[in-house]
Amino acid sequence: MDFTGSSGGGSDHRQIEESKPLLGEMSATEGSKMGAARCRRPLLHCNGMRYKLLQEGDIQVCVIRHPRTFLSKILTSKFLRRWEPHHVTLADNSLASATAWGACVPQSLTLLAGSTAGTVCISSKPTGYMENSISYSAIEDVQLLSWENAPKYCLQLTIPGGTVLLQAANSYLRDQWFHSLQWKKKIYKYKKVLSNPSRWEVVLKEIRTLVDMALNSPLQDDSIHQAPLEIVSKLLSENTNLTTQDHESIIVAIAPLLENNHPPPDLCEFFCKHCRERPRSMVVIEVFTPVVQRILKHNMACFSGFTECLLFGQDFGKCPRLRLFTQEYILALNELNAGMEVVKKFIHSMHGPTGQCPHPRVLPNLVAVCLAAIYSCYEEFINSRDNSPSLKEIRNGCQQQCDRKPNLPLRLLHTSPDLVSQEATLSESRLKSVIVTSNEIHVEVERNNTANQKMTANVGNDSEPNLIDCLMVSPTCSTMSIELSAQADRILGCYVEILKMLSDYDDWRPALASLLQPIPFPKEALAHEKFTKELKYVIQRFAEDPRQEVHSCLLSVRAGKDGWFQLYSPGGVACDDDGELFASMVRVCNNVHILMGSCYKTKKFLLSLAENKLGPCMLLALRGNQTMVEILCLMLEYNIIDNNDTQLQIISTLESTDVGKRMYEQLCDRQRELKELQRKGGPTRLTLPSKSTDADLARLLSSGSFGNLENLSLAFTNVTSACAEHLIKLPSLKQLNLWSTQFGDAGLRLLSEHLTMLQVLNLCETPVTDAGLLALSSMKSLCSLNMNSTKLSADTYEDLKAKLPNLKEVDVRYTEAW
């Protein structure tokens, strides 16, 4: 049965859909006569009810044709009407059914005159009343059915030549169908009207009416506000001849919808273009500001799968134009007269006036935008990376021509062996230059011959070397200067300043440090002197923060990967202050060196420092830097330096300043005490009384010789990880009992560095975790280990068993590994 055509008779008095207003259609009209009953259309009030937009559902359908003859009037009387159950779908342009009538499943059909048996089945080809879909353009009116003796919960669809009745199960479903049909019909009409605009005044009026309809609709669904935005977005993309004033009028018209909805991708692109072309427009401040604020507050920036999600965030990955719009909006603010002051006020408005930002998603989203913007500044050079020197080539300072692709935009000049020999003769620290040019980018890499020799062993290795290693040369750092375009330079300056602003907020600093810990910047940025110099402020803020969760993020995110600590340390590519920032990293509060005390006071760190950065450390110590003086003293205390001449040079450096002389004298006193402590003699077994403290243990060990001490029990005392400083001085210690003490992970890490001959260790009921227990894998002599009632995990337990071949007795009761 075709409902899309027109018919004569009773349809000519009805108002056609295209000529009716889009709002206010609820005025009373005279309906069709059905039998002896007269249809009455009441004014609908939703009474505050809210409904979900229907896309499909089951409903009873009855079609009544307008009677033209006496016979047809009898056939359409209420006694002969037939109802069919249909699964109806509300598509974008029509009302369709997926139900076919046949001989599938018996089902009782409710008729107005009674009940009879029928069959219904679901088929790909519908039959019955809904054999043909009903176009929304063919539906002249949708109203609630309210005539005398009418069936309950019915809707009436007026179509050319007849009426379609839809009967729901209850009044709520009926109203839901009513509002959904009204919405679908109106949206269909707006799509047609705005797809072929004639006069601009009419178009703007229709857009405003569309926005009002979406705002006042009782339907609750994401598509209610998104559909008008998509219609406007399509209108703007297809009509490129609109003036700037027209654009701003449209933006102002749809502004109410943008307060609670993300703009669709095409609309984001239009907004980006407006920000670039008219950054000083009031639309940017008045309309775009709440939109960007909503994006930053509600967008999900997931940072698992770190590199990709850090740049784009979860929602930014699905719709990167949201990020681009936010990025262009911030750049537009920067173009105002006040410039960065306006950006600063915007950042402050996102944080809020209190000390704690109430929106946890703002910071990750801002960081994602900043990282993506900074990445775009070096995109030209990154895109040429296939034809540019790799990390290994930059580090080695050479490249095989046979490995290069033909017709390259990037050219690498080989070093001359004669020049290398000449410069080596002139000075051991003389550097050799390699020039790399690519369009507007000029890179100069200065390499050290010693570093090239050090990397000879890795030449045959095809794996890409460590990022920071490629950019670090010892003892003199490499320099790489990159020249960006004026636009890229402005973008870089803006977003690095934003990172500085973010680091000034105390509550944001821990999360910001964690997000930046993996160094999520391209190698071109790390090689850019301006970038690393500007970012230095952020790293300085991390170093000055006394909270461990902040300054610990200066370290590498995992083993084998360098962090900001190495990048800005003497010899690092970003170090431009002779190590002043490096000294700040290890100095947090006066004389308390938290970084060194908790993480870096190890032989491994001091060895790497002596190997790569001894010269800068001695220079800083010569200038009176107390942190560097302490580092040199530690090198001497732990016998890091084997060369006698180098030891004498360090001693001379220490004695050249008052602070160095004082700390060296203290070191000599400690060494004399250590020799006395380690002198053969004294007890072989020692047990401290319960309730003893770290100070008690230190006082006891300073009272005589303990060179023969093999068994030490500190069980049920109050000692902490701080006593590890004294324990590592016992050369013969083989058995250590720390049962029920406060000895933690930091102490375990120190023990594992020095007491490699320890055979028995009792950690029962101590607060150690996997972080400290994993360090025990270097104590190959361990044969008995008690980890009862600790936070040991099953994975760490398996790892220790695999790495400790002599381990025979293990107690893991009351742990996860039990």
Summary of the structure (lengths in Angstrom):
residues: 818
radius of gyration: 39.1
end to end distance: 73.5
largest distance: 128.0
contacts: 2552
relative contact order: 0.04
helix: 48%
strand: 13%
